[in-house]
Amino acid sequence: MSLKAKLENRTATISVLGLGYVGLPLAVEFAKVGFPVIGIDVDENRLHTIKTGALVSSDVDANTLSRLVSNGSFILTSSYAAIEQCDVIIICVPTPLSKTKEPDISCILTAAEGILKFLQKGQLIVLESTTFPGTTEEIFLPGIEAKGLRVGQDIYLAYSPERINPGNRDFPLRQIPKVIGAISETCREMVSALYATVIGRVVPVSST
Ligand SMILES: NC(=O)c1ccc[n+]([C@@H]2O[C@H](COP(=O)([O-])OP(=O)(O)OC[C@H]3O[C@@H](n4cnc5c(N)ncnc54)[C@H](O)[C@@H]3O)[C@@H](O)[C@H]2O)c1
């Protein structure tokens, strides 16, 4: 089945890398609408807190989260190997500001390296972390092409900056228009189909 069809009938397996303020609510939204979701985080303590229902967050309903974890709709792991079985990989790792107020992209570099090891034909990769213009093309594109995969045909690549304001109940995730930039028209089509399942308004733009 094509990725587009799997997105439309909600059978695509979605992985979210980094289950913090941004990644966890997003993962929960996808699981709530029926997608199988795998949450990947390098912090075992964070995974344990989520798994045991001990997480306190104003952006995630604790009962919903524990139902999704216990019925297997939302699987949690620290292993990047799970990426091999995913159709969509969304990167929400931190990019703290350095002393000179520039984003530190070391977690994006680690994530990119991990993803490339398990990359499969047909997958969609979306970067959500806040970063410099150019990160998607400069960090992800060369590694993908070096594996002999053609972006837009074999693999889909996009950037969609997260704009959530954690704790703001007036603008929950679903109501924040989702800006999406992609490497090609086909990539844009795939990423639009993905976010349209959980977000009210998707705003495609001309580039990443
Ligand atoms: N929090 C906000 O208000 C907000 C709003 C918009 C955008 N953003 C951006 O979203 C991104 C994520 O921010 P956040 O606030 O969710 O961060 P966070 O610190 O709350 O969570 C990040 C999670 O990623 C995990 N992580 C770190 N390196 C990893 C790796 N290599 N692989 C897998 N998991 C990894 C951490 O253990 C942590 O649980 C950042 O780029 C941030 O600038 C944040």
The ligand as an SDF file (V2000), in Angstrom:
LIG
                    3D

 44 48  0  0  0  0  0  0  0  0999 V2000
    8.5730   23.7760   24.4130 N   0  0  0  0  0  0  0  0  0  0  0  0
    8.1360   24.7440   23.6240 C   0  0  0  0  0  0  0  0  0  0  0  0
    7.4460   25.6890   24.0330 O   0  0  0  0  0  0  0  0  0  0  0  0
    8.4450   24.7110   22.1420 C   0  0  0  0  0  0  0  0  0  0  0  0
    7.6060   25.4150   21.2670 C   0  0  0  0  0  0  0  0  0  0  0  0
    7.8710   25.3780   19.9210 C   0  0  0  0  0  0  0  0  0  0  0  0
    8.9990   24.6940   19.4530 C   0  0  0  0  0  0  0  0  0  0  0  0
    9.8220   24.0480   20.3310 N   0  0  0  0  0  0  0  0  0  0  0  0
   10.9590   23.3190   19.7870 C   0  0  0  0  0  0  0  0  0  0  0  0
   10.6370   21.9360   19.7410 O   0  0  0  0  0  0  0  0  0  0  0  0
   11.8240   21.1480   19.9680 C   0  0  0  0  0  0  0  0  0  0  0  0
   11.6000   20.2180   21.1390 C   0  0  0  0  0  0  0  0  0  0  0  0
   11.3990   21.0270   22.2920 O   0  0  0  0  0  0  0  0  0  0  0  0
   10.7610   20.4890   23.6420 P   0  0  0  0  0  0  0  0  0  0  0  0
   10.3560   21.6980   24.3980 O   0  0  0  0  0  0  0  0  0  0  0  0
    9.7420   19.4390   23.3380 O   0  0  0  0  0  0  0  0  0  0  0  0
   12.0360   19.8260   24.3260 O   0  0  0  0  0  0  0  0  0  0  0  0
   12.0710   18.9600   25.6740 P   0  0  0  0  0  0  0  0  0  0  0  0
   13.3760   19.2220   26.2720 O   0  0  0  0  0  0  0  0  0  0  0  0
   10.8110   19.1690   26.4510 O   0  0  0  0  0  0  0  0  0  0  0  0
   11.9920   17.4510   25.1410 O   0  0  0  0  0  0  0  0  0  0  0  0
   12.9090   16.8970   24.2770 C   0  0  0  0  0  0  0  0  0  0  0  0
   12.9230   15.3820   24.4710 C   0  0  0  0  0  0  0  0  0  0  0  0
   13.8160   14.8480   23.4890 O   0  0  0  0  0  0  0  0  0  0  0  0
   14.5840   13.8210   24.0860 C   0  0  0  0  0  0  0  0  0  0  0  0
   15.8080   13.6420   23.2890 N   0  0  0  0  0  0  0  0  0  0  0  0
   16.9690   14.3350   23.3260 C   0  0  0  0  0  0  0  0  0  0  0  0
   17.8120   13.9000   22.3760 N   0  0  0  0  0  0  0  0  0  0  0  0
   17.1810   12.8820   21.7310 C   0  0  0  0  0  0  0  0  0  0  0  0
   17.5370   12.0320   20.6620 C   0  0  0  0  0  0  0  0  0  0  0  0
   18.7070   12.1520   20.0300 N   0  0  0  0  0  0  0  0  0  0  0  0
   16.6440   11.0940   20.2570 N   0  0  0  0  0  0  0  0  0  0  0  0
   15.4470   10.9510   20.8760 C   0  0  0  0  0  0  0  0  0  0  0  0
   15.0660   11.7380   21.9000 N   0  0  0  0  0  0  0  0  0  0  0  0
   15.8960   12.6980   22.3130 C   0  0  0  0  0  0  0  0  0  0  0  0
   14.8200   14.3070   25.5150 C   0  0  0  0  0  0  0  0  0  0  0  0
   15.1380   13.2180   26.3710 O   0  0  0  0  0  0  0  0  0  0  0  0
   13.4770   14.9570   25.8410 C   0  0  0  0  0  0  0  0  0  0  0  0
   12.5770   14.0500   26.4490 O   0  0  0  0  0  0  0  0  0  0  0  0
   12.9650   22.1510   20.1800 C   0  0  0  0  0  0  0  0  0  0  0  0
   13.6070   22.3910   18.9480 O   0  0  0  0  0  0  0  0  0  0  0  0
   12.2250   23.4030   20.6310 C   0  0  0  0  0  0  0  0  0  0  0  0
   12.9590   24.5820   20.3410 O   0  0  0  0  0  0  0  0  0  0  0  0
    9.5550   24.0190   21.6750 C   0  0  0  0  0  0  0  0  0  0  0  0
  1  2  1  0
  2  3  2  0
  2  4  1  0
  4  5  1  0
  4 44  2  0
  5  6  2  0
  6  7  1  0
  7  8  2  0
  8  9  1  0
  8 44  1  0
  9 10  1  0
  9 42  1  0
 10 11  1  0
 11 12  1  0
 11 40  1  0
 12 13  1  0
 13 14  1  0
 14 15  2  0
 14 16  1  0
 14 17  1  0
 17 18  1  0
 18 19  2  0
 18 20  1  0
 18 21  1  0
 21 22  1  0
 22 23  1  0
 23 24  1  0
 23 38  1  0
 24 25  1  0
 25 26  1  0
 25 36  1  0
 26 27  1  0
 26 35  1  0
 27 28  2  0
 28 29  1  0
 29 30  1  0
 29 35  2  0
 30 31  1  0
 30 32  2  0
 32 33  1  0
 33 34  2  0
 34 35  1  0
 36 37  1  0
 36 38  1  0
 38 39  1  0
 40 41  1  0
 40 42  1  0
 42 43  1  0
M  CHG  2   8   1  16  -1
M  END
$$$$
